[in-house]
Amino acid sequence: MPDKEIYSCRVPTGRRTYFFDLKQSANGDIYLIISESRLEGSDFRHSRVLIDEEYIDEFAEGFREVLGYWRGSRGKRSGGQSS
């Protein structure tokens, strides 16, 4: 039995398209798949990240932190990772 799609969002951006797919497995576990499809020459390349339900809060917090830093540092030249 294939996993059930609960919700899906498609985000087209130039040569790349991102997908956010919320799914439920046959045993009831919910998970998020973030996919990227990008055009390279005449071929499409695909990448995927799967986030389990038990880690979604940590993932969302990390994403918010990075996004906040990114928005706050716009216009500043900064390279690399900060701790």
Biopython code that builds the backbone (N, CA, C, O; Angstrom):
import numpy as np
from Bio.PDB.StructureBuilder import StructureBuilder

atoms = [
    (1, "MET", "N", (0.844, -1.187, 0.000)),
    (1, "MET", "CA", (0.000, 0.000, 0.000)),
    (1, "MET", "C", (0.884, 1.243, 0.000)),
    (1, "MET", "O", (1.699, 1.411, 0.907)),
    (2, "PRO", "N", (0.741, 2.123, -1.002)),
    (2, "PRO", "CA", (1.573, 3.326, -1.057)),
    (2, "PRO", "C", (1.199, 4.317, 0.047)),
    (2, "PRO", "O", (0.081, 4.313, 0.562)),
    (3, "ASP", "N", (2.171, 5.164, 0.393)),
    (3, "ASP", "CA", (1.919, 6.172, 1.411)),
    (3, "ASP", "C", (0.897, 7.180, 0.914)),
    (3, "ASP", "O", (0.831, 7.492, -0.275)),
    (4, "LYS", "N", (0.098, 7.683, 1.853)),
    (4, "LYS", "CA", (-0.988, 8.600, 1.528)),
    (4, "LYS", "C", (-0.474, 10.043, 1.544)),
    (4, "LYS", "O", (0.169, 10.472, 2.502)),
    (5, "GLU", "N", (-0.767, 10.779, 0.475)),
    (5, "GLU", "CA", (-0.403, 12.188, 0.430)),
    (5, "GLU", "C", (-1.451, 12.990, 1.192)),
    (5, "GLU", "O", (-2.642, 12.902, 0.894)),
    (6, "ILE", "N", (-1.009, 13.772, 2.173)),
    (6, "ILE", "CA", (-1.899, 14.580, 2.991)),
    (6, "ILE", "C", (-2.019, 15.993, 2.430)),
    (6, "ILE", "O", (-3.110, 16.558, 2.352)),
    (7, "TYR", "N", (-0.873, 16.550, 2.043)),
    (7, "TYR", "CA", (-0.857, 17.923, 1.527)),
    (7, "TYR", "C", (0.392, 18.085, 0.673)),
    (7, "TYR", "O", (1.430, 17.489, 0.963)),
    (8, "SER", "N", (0.293, 18.891, -0.380)),
    (8, "SER", "CA", (1.431, 19.127, -1.255)),
    (8, "SER", "C", (1.437, 20.582, -1.707)),
    (8, "SER", "O", (0.391, 21.171, -1.979)),
    (9, "CYS", "N", (2.628, 21.139, -1.779)),
    (9, "CYS", "CA", (2.795, 22.519, -2.232)),
    (9, "CYS", "C", (3.946, 22.550, -3.234)),
    (9, "CYS", "O", (5.028, 22.033, -2.955)),
    (10, "ARG", "N", (3.713, 23.155, -4.401)),
    (10, "ARG", "CA", (4.716, 23.267, -5.469)),
    (10, "ARG", "C", (5.172, 24.717, -5.542)),
    (10, "ARG", "O", (4.348, 25.631, -5.564)),
    (11, "VAL", "N", (6.507, 24.931, -5.581)),
    (11, "VAL", "CA", (7.069, 26.278, -5.625)),
    (11, "VAL", "C", (8.018, 26.371, -6.824)),
    (11, "VAL", "O", (9.178, 25.973, -6.726)),
    (12, "PRO", "N", (7.527, 26.901, -7.967)),
    (12, "PRO", "CA", (8.395, 27.042, -9.132)),
    (12, "PRO", "C", (9.270, 28.298, -9.003)),
    (12, "PRO", "O", (8.787, 29.369, -8.636)),
    (13, "THR", "N", (10.575, 28.144, -9.314)),
    (13, "THR", "CA", (11.515, 29.264, -9.223)),
    (13, "THR", "C", (12.534, 29.163, -10.345)),
    (13, "THR", "O", (13.598, 28.574, -10.158)),
    (14, "GLY", "N", (12.233, 29.717, -11.486)),
    (14, "GLY", "CA", (13.189, 29.697, -12.595)),
    (14, "GLY", "C", (13.483, 28.287, -13.070)),
    (14, "GLY", "O", (12.582, 27.569, -13.504)),
    (15, "ARG", "N", (14.760, 27.889, -12.986)),
    (15, "ARG", "CA", (15.184, 26.566, -13.462)),
    (15, "ARG", "C", (15.001, 25.476, -12.412)),
    (15, "ARG", "O", (15.328, 24.315, -12.659)),
    (16, "ARG", "N", (14.479, 25.841, -11.240)),
    (16, "ARG", "CA", (14.264, 24.877, -10.161)),
    (16, "ARG", "C", (12.808, 24.912, -9.722)),
    (16, "ARG", "O", (12.148, 25.950, -9.780)),
    (17, "THR", "N", (12.329, 23.776, -9.289)),
    (17, "THR", "CA", (11.001, 23.687, -8.690)),
    (17, "THR", "C", (11.146, 22.919, -7.382)),
    (17, "THR", "O", (11.791, 21.872, -7.328)),
    (18, "TYR", "N", (10.536, 23.455, -6.334)),
    (18, "TYR", "CA", (10.572, 22.815, -5.020)),
    (18, "TYR", "C", (9.192, 22.261, -4.700)),
    (18, "TYR", "O", (8.172, 22.838, -5.078)),
    (19, "PHE", "N", (9.176, 21.141, -4.004)),
    (19, "PHE", "CA", (7.933, 20.507, -3.589)),
    (19, "PHE", "C", (8.005, 20.235, -2.094)),
    (19, "PHE", "O", (9.020, 19.756, -1.588)),
    (20, "PHE", "N", (6.931, 20.542, -1.398)),
    (20, "PHE", "CA", (6.787, 20.221, 0.018)),
    (20, "PHE", "C", (5.618, 19.247, 0.110)),
    (20, "PHE", "O", (4.467, 19.633, -0.094)),
    (21, "ASP", "N", (5.908, 18.006, 0.411)),
    (21, "ASP", "CA", (4.892, 16.955, 0.433)),
    (21, "ASP", "C", (4.775, 16.366, 1.830)),
    (21, "ASP", "O", (5.734, 15.809, 2.366)),
    (22, "LEU", "N", (3.598, 16.494, 2.407)),
    (22, "LEU", "CA", (3.301, 15.906, 3.701)),
    (22, "LEU", "C", (2.604, 14.577, 3.437)),
    (22, "LEU", "O", (1.583, 14.529, 2.751)),
    (23, "LYS", "N", (3.163, 13.495, 3.987)),
    (23, "LYS", "CA", (2.623, 12.160, 3.705)),
    (23, "LYS", "C", (2.425, 11.370, 4.988)),
    (23, "LYS", "O", (2.966, 11.701, 6.043)),
    (24, "GLN", "N", (1.629, 10.315, 4.860)),
    (24, "GLN", "CA", (1.382, 9.402, 5.968)),
    (24, "GLN", "C", (1.683, 7.984, 5.506)),
    (24, "GLN", "O", (1.180, 7.528, 4.479)),
    (25, "SER", "N", (2.507, 7.298, 6.280)),
    (25, "SER", "CA", (2.876, 5.928, 5.930)),
    (25, "SER", "C", (1.732, 4.975, 6.270)),
    (25, "SER", "O", (0.760, 5.356, 6.922)),
    (26, "ALA", "N", (1.866, 3.750, 5.825)),
    (26, "ALA", "CA", (0.838, 2.737, 6.066)),
    (26, "ALA", "C", (0.630, 2.482, 7.557)),
    (26, "ALA", "O", (-0.465, 2.103, 7.972)),
    (27, "ASN", "N", (1.680, 2.688, 8.372)),
    (27, "ASN", "CA", (1.535, 2.465, 9.817)),
    (27, "ASN", "C", (1.118, 3.732, 10.569)),
    (27, "ASN", "O", (1.093, 3.737, 11.800)),
    (28, "GLY", "N", (0.788, 4.817, 9.833)),
    (28, "GLY", "CA", (0.254, 6.028, 10.444)),
    (28, "GLY", "C", (1.260, 7.127, 10.724)),
    (28, "GLY", "O", (0.873, 8.219, 11.139)),
    (29, "ASP", "N", (2.565, 6.864, 10.505)),
    (29, "ASP", "CA", (3.571, 7.898, 10.727)),
    (29, "ASP", "C", (3.453, 8.996, 9.672)),
    (29, "ASP", "O", (3.229, 8.720, 8.493)),
    (30, "ILE", "N", (3.606, 10.233, 10.110)),
    (30, "ILE", "CA", (3.543, 11.375, 9.201)),
    (30, "ILE", "C", (4.956, 11.895, 8.990)),
    (30, "ILE", "O", (5.754, 11.932, 9.927)),
    (31, "TYR", "N", (5.268, 12.295, 7.766)),
    (31, "TYR", "CA", (6.589, 12.814, 7.458)),
    (31, "TYR", "C", (6.494, 13.846, 6.339)),
    (31, "TYR", "O", (5.526, 13.879, 5.580)),
    (32, "LEU", "N", (7.521, 14.686, 6.258)),
    (32, "LEU", "CA", (7.614, 15.735, 5.250)),
    (32, "LEU", "C", (8.745, 15.399, 4.302)),
    (32, "LEU", "O", (9.843, 15.045, 4.732)),
    (33, "ILE", "N", (8.477, 15.511, 3.017)),
    (33, "ILE", "CA", (9.524, 15.366, 2.010)),
    (33, "ILE", "C", (9.669, 16.717, 1.318)),
    (33, "ILE", "O", (8.699, 17.269, 0.798)),
    (34, "ILE", "N", (10.895, 17.241, 1.319)),
    (34, "ILE", "CA", (11.212, 18.461, 0.576)),
    (34, "ILE", "C", (12.026, 18.014, -0.628)),
    (34, "ILE", "O", (13.089, 17.411, -0.483)),
    (35, "SER", "N", (11.517, 18.317, -1.818)),
    (35, "SER", "CA", (12.162, 17.878, -3.053)),
    (35, "SER", "C", (12.548, 19.085, -3.896)),
    (35, "SER", "O", (11.891, 20.126, -3.881)),
    (36, "GLU", "N", (13.640, 18.902, -4.632)),
    (36, "GLU", "CA", (14.064, 19.910, -5.590)),
    (36, "GLU", "C", (14.215, 19.215, -6.931)),
    (36, "GLU", "O", (14.820, 18.147, -7.023)),
    (37, "SER", "N", (13.666, 19.821, -7.962)),
    (37, "SER", "CA", (13.834, 19.349, -9.322)),
    (37, "SER", "C", (14.471, 20.494, -10.089)),
    (37, "SER", "O", (13.916, 21.592, -10.140)),
    (38, "ARG", "N", (15.632, 20.250, -10.685)),
    (38, "ARG", "CA", (16.327, 21.329, -11.385)),
    (38, "ARG", "C", (16.748, 20.888, -12.783)),
    (38, "ARG", "O", (17.111, 19.735, -13.016)),
    (39, "LEU", "N", (16.686, 21.822, -13.678)),
    (39, "LEU", "CA", (17.054, 21.573, -15.066)),
    (39, "LEU", "C", (18.556, 21.760, -15.224)),
    (39, "LEU", "O", (19.089, 22.830, -14.931)),
    (40, "GLU", "N", (19.233, 20.719, -15.688)),
    (40, "GLU", "CA", (20.662, 20.766, -15.979)),
    (40, "GLU", "C", (20.838, 20.331, -17.419)),
    (40, "GLU", "O", (20.767, 19.143, -17.735)),
    (41, "GLY", "N", (21.068, 21.300, -18.289)),
    (41, "GLY", "CA", (21.125, 20.999, -19.718)),
    (41, "GLY", "C", (19.744, 20.625, -20.193)),
    (41, "GLY", "O", (18.812, 21.423, -20.088)),
    (42, "SER", "N", (19.597, 19.416, -20.717)),
    (42, "SER", "CA", (18.277, 18.955, -21.156)),
    (42, "SER", "C", (17.705, 17.907, -20.200)),
    (42, "SER", "O", (16.676, 17.297, -20.491)),
    (43, "ASP", "N", (18.369, 17.698, -19.064)),
    (43, "ASP", "CA", (17.935, 16.694, -18.092)),
    (43, "ASP", "C", (17.474, 17.353, -16.795)),
    (43, "ASP", "O", (17.899, 18.457, -16.455)),
    (44, "PHE", "N", (16.604, 16.657, -16.086)),
    (44, "PHE", "CA", (16.183, 17.096, -14.766)),
    (44, "PHE", "C", (16.908, 16.268, -13.714)),
    (44, "PHE", "O", (17.029, 15.051, -13.846)),
    (45, "ARG", "N", (17.388, 16.935, -12.670)),
    (45, "ARG", "CA", (18.018, 16.282, -11.528)),
    (45, "ARG", "C", (17.097, 16.466, -10.320)),
    (45, "ARG", "O", (16.457, 17.506, -10.166)),
    (46, "HIS", "N", (17.045, 15.466, -9.489)),
    (46, "HIS", "CA", (16.137, 15.503, -8.341)),
    (46, "HIS", "C", (16.909, 15.246, -7.051)),
    (46, "HIS", "O", (17.783, 14.382, -6.996)),
    (47, "SER", "N", (16.572, 16.006, -6.022)),
    (47, "SER", "CA", (17.122, 15.813, -4.682)),
    (47, "SER", "C", (15.961, 15.805, -3.702)),
    (47, "SER", "O", (14.960, 16.492, -3.903)),
    (48, "ARG", "N", (16.105, 15.012, -2.626)),
    (48, "ARG", "CA", (15.023, 14.914, -1.638)),
    (48, "ARG", "C", (15.594, 14.858, -0.228)),
    (48, "ARG", "O", (16.664, 14.301, 0.019)),
    (49, "VAL", "N", (14.848, 15.451, 0.676)),
    (49, "VAL", "CA", (15.145, 15.367, 2.111)),
    (49, "VAL", "C", (13.863, 14.931, 2.792)),
    (49, "VAL", "O", (12.791, 15.471, 2.520)),
    (50, "LEU", "N", (13.977, 13.945, 3.686)),
    (50, "LEU", "CA", (12.813, 13.446, 4.414)),
    (50, "LEU", "C", (12.973, 13.830, 5.883)),
    (50, "LEU", "O", (14.012, 13.565, 6.487)),
    (51, "ILE", "N", (11.942, 14.454, 6.456)),
    (51, "ILE", "CA", (11.943, 14.825, 7.866)),
    (51, "ILE", "C", (10.811, 14.067, 8.549)),
    (51, "ILE", "O", (9.640, 14.233, 8.208)),
    (52, "ASP", "N", (11.178, 13.236, 9.514)),
    (52, "ASP", "CA", (10.183, 12.487, 10.273)),
    (52, "ASP", "C", (9.403, 13.403, 11.196)),
    (52, "ASP", "O", (9.907, 14.439, 11.629)),
    (53, "GLU", "N", (8.183, 13.020, 11.492)),
    (53, "GLU", "CA", (7.300, 13.792, 12.365)),
    (53, "GLU", "C", (7.960, 14.105, 13.709)),
    (53, "GLU", "O", (7.789, 15.202, 14.242)),
    (54, "GLU", "N", (8.705, 13.159, 14.253)),
    (54, "GLU", "CA", (9.296, 13.377, 15.575)),
    (54, "GLU", "C", (10.371, 14.462, 15.580)),
    (54, "GLU", "O", (10.734, 14.950, 16.649)),
    (55, "TYR", "N", (10.887, 14.850, 14.417)),
    (55, "TYR", "CA", (11.938, 15.869, 14.338)),
    (55, "TYR", "C", (11.478, 17.169, 13.679)),
    (55, "TYR", "O", (12.289, 18.076, 13.487)),
    (56, "ILE", "N", (10.206, 17.278, 13.333)),
    (56, "ILE", "CA", (9.736, 18.439, 12.580)),
    (56, "ILE", "C", (9.884, 19.742, 13.356)),
    (56, "ILE", "O", (10.194, 20.774, 12.762)),
    (57, "ASP", "N", (9.670, 19.718, 14.672)),
    (57, "ASP", "CA", (9.805, 20.948, 15.452)),
    (57, "ASP", "C", (11.249, 21.446, 15.451)),
    (57, "ASP", "O", (11.489, 22.642, 15.290)),
    (58, "GLU", "N", (12.210, 20.543, 15.629)),
    (58, "GLU", "CA", (13.614, 20.926, 15.587)),
    (58, "GLU", "C", (13.999, 21.440, 14.206)),
    (58, "GLU", "O", (14.724, 22.427, 14.081)),
    (59, "PHE", "N", (13.508, 20.764, 13.171)),
    (59, "PHE", "CA", (13.787, 21.201, 11.804)),
    (59, "PHE", "C", (13.220, 22.595, 11.560)),
    (59, "PHE", "O", (13.907, 23.461, 11.019)),
    (60, "ALA", "N", (11.969, 22.813, 11.955)),
    (60, "ALA", "CA", (11.321, 24.113, 11.746)),
    (60, "ALA", "C", (12.051, 25.213, 12.511)),
    (60, "ALA", "O", (12.222, 26.316, 11.992)),
    (61, "GLU", "N", (12.479, 24.927, 13.728)),
    (61, "GLU", "CA", (13.209, 25.925, 14.522)),
    (61, "GLU", "C", (14.537, 26.279, 13.852)),
    (61, "GLU", "O", (14.894, 27.454, 13.772)),
    (62, "GLY", "N", (15.257, 25.290, 13.381)),
    (62, "GLY", "CA", (16.512, 25.540, 12.667)),
    (62, "GLY", "C", (16.285, 26.347, 11.404)),
    (62, "GLY", "O", (17.060, 27.251, 11.093)),
    (63, "PHE", "N", (15.227, 26.025, 10.678)),
    (63, "PHE", "CA", (14.908, 26.750, 9.454)),
    (63, "PHE", "C", (14.573, 28.210, 9.766)),
    (63, "PHE", "O", (15.048, 29.120, 9.085)),
    (64, "ARG", "N", (13.751, 28.428, 10.801)),
    (64, "ARG", "CA", (13.410, 29.801, 11.205)),
    (64, "ARG", "C", (14.652, 30.587, 11.619)),
    (64, "ARG", "O", (14.788, 31.766, 11.292)),
    (65, "GLU", "N", (15.553, 29.924, 12.339)),
    (65, "GLU", "CA", (16.785, 30.588, 12.779)),
    (65, "GLU", "C", (17.628, 31.031, 11.592)),
    (65, "GLU", "O", (18.072, 32.178, 11.537)),
    (66, "VAL", "N", (17.849, 30.131, 10.646)),
    (66, "VAL", "CA", (18.648, 30.457, 9.474)),
    (66, "VAL", "C", (17.970, 31.534, 8.632)),
    (66, "VAL", "O", (18.631, 32.457, 8.158)),
    (67, "LEU", "N", (16.666, 31.423, 8.446)),
    (67, "LEU", "CA", (15.929, 32.415, 7.665)),
    (67, "LEU", "C", (15.995, 33.789, 8.330)),
    (67, "LEU", "O", (16.174, 34.796, 7.646)),
    (68, "GLY", "N", (15.854, 33.842, 9.649)),
    (68, "GLY", "CA", (15.968, 35.101, 10.374)),
    (68, "GLY", "C", (17.340, 35.711, 10.224)),
    (68, "GLY", "O", (17.465, 36.917, 10.013)),
    (69, "TYR", "N", (18.377, 34.889, 10.331)),
    (69, "TYR", "CA", (19.741, 35.390, 10.150)),
    (69, "TYR", "C", (19.932, 35.906, 8.728)),
    (69, "TYR", "O", (20.499, 36.978, 8.517)),
    (70, "TRP", "N", (19.454, 35.135, 7.758)),
    (70, "TRP", "CA", (19.601, 35.497, 6.354)),
    (70, "TRP", "C", (18.927, 36.832, 6.075)),
    (70, "TRP", "O", (19.522, 37.709, 5.451)),
    (71, "ARG", "N", (17.709, 36.990, 6.526)),
    (71, "ARG", "CA", (16.977, 38.241, 6.314)),
    (71, "ARG", "C", (17.622, 39.401, 7.058)),
    (71, "ARG", "O", (17.629, 40.527, 6.562)),
    (72, "GLY", "N", (18.160, 39.139, 8.233)),
    (72, "GLY", "CA", (18.792, 40.186, 9.025)),
    (72, "GLY", "C", (20.144, 40.609, 8.488)),
    (72, "GLY", "O", (20.598, 41.722, 8.754)),
    (73, "SER", "N", (20.790, 39.733, 7.736)),
    (73, "SER", "CA", (22.121, 40.049, 7.229)),
    (73, "SER", "C", (22.117, 40.433, 5.760)),
    (73, "SER", "O", (23.181, 40.590, 5.162)),
    (74, "ARG", "N", (20.950, 40.585, 5.174)),
    (74, "ARG", "CA", (20.857, 40.935, 3.756)),
    (74, "ARG", "C", (21.606, 42.242, 3.518)),
    (74, "ARG", "O", (21.457, 43.199, 4.278)),
    (75, "GLY", "N", (22.385, 42.273, 2.493)),
    (75, "GLY", "CA", (23.151, 43.464, 2.189)),
    (75, "GLY", "C", (24.536, 43.432, 2.826)),
    (75, "GLY", "O", (25.425, 44.178, 2.414)),
    (76, "LYS", "N", (24.726, 42.582, 3.820)),
    (76, "LYS", "CA", (26.033, 42.427, 4.435)),
    (76, "LYS", "C", (26.775, 41.309, 3.718)),
    (76, "LYS", "O", (26.165, 40.327, 3.296)),
    (77, "ARG", "N", (28.059, 41.450, 3.580)),
    (77, "ARG", "CA", (28.859, 40.373, 2.980)),
    (77, "ARG", "C", (29.320, 39.470, 4.088)),
    (77, "ARG", "O", (30.047, 39.890, 4.988)),
    (78, "SER", "N", (28.906, 38.258, 4.023)),
    (78, "SER", "CA", (29.243, 37.292, 5.060)),
    (78, "SER", "C", (29.434, 35.935, 4.426)),
    (78, "SER", "O", (28.657, 35.543, 3.555)),
    (79, "GLY", "N", (30.427, 35.229, 4.835)),
    (79, "GLY", "CA", (30.646, 33.898, 4.289)),
    (79, "GLY", "C", (30.761, 32.882, 5.391)),
    (79, "GLY", "O", (31.173, 33.195, 6.509)),
    (80, "GLY", "N", (30.400, 31.680, 5.072)),
    (80, "GLY", "CA", (30.590, 30.593, 6.014)),
    (80, "GLY", "C", (29.535, 30.493, 7.076)),
    (80, "GLY", "O", (28.490, 31.141, 7.024)),
    (81, "GLN", "N", (29.838, 29.669, 8.029)),
    (81, "GLN", "CA", (28.905, 29.315, 9.092)),
    (81, "GLN", "C", (29.277, 30.058, 10.352)),
    (81, "GLN", "O", (30.455, 30.282, 10.627)),
    (82, "SER", "N", (28.276, 30.438, 11.114)),
    (82, "SER", "CA", (28.492, 31.114, 12.386)),
    (82, "SER", "C", (28.002, 30.226, 13.512)),
    (82, "SER", "O", (26.993, 29.536, 13.370)),
    (83, "SER", "N", (28.714, 30.239, 14.635)),
    (83, "SER", "CA", (28.242, 29.435, 15.765)),
    (83, "SER", "C", (27.812, 30.281, 16.916)),
    (83, "SER", "O", (27.389, 29.754, 17.945)),
]
sb = StructureBuilder()
sb.init_structure("model")
sb.init_model(0)
sb.init_chain("A")
sb.init_seg("    ")
for serial, (resi, resn, name, xyz) in enumerate(atoms, 1):
    if name == "N":
        sb.init_residue(resn, " ", resi, " ")
    sb.init_atom(name, np.array(xyz, "f"), 0.0, 1.0, " ", f" {name:<3s}", serial, name[0])
structure = sb.get_structure()
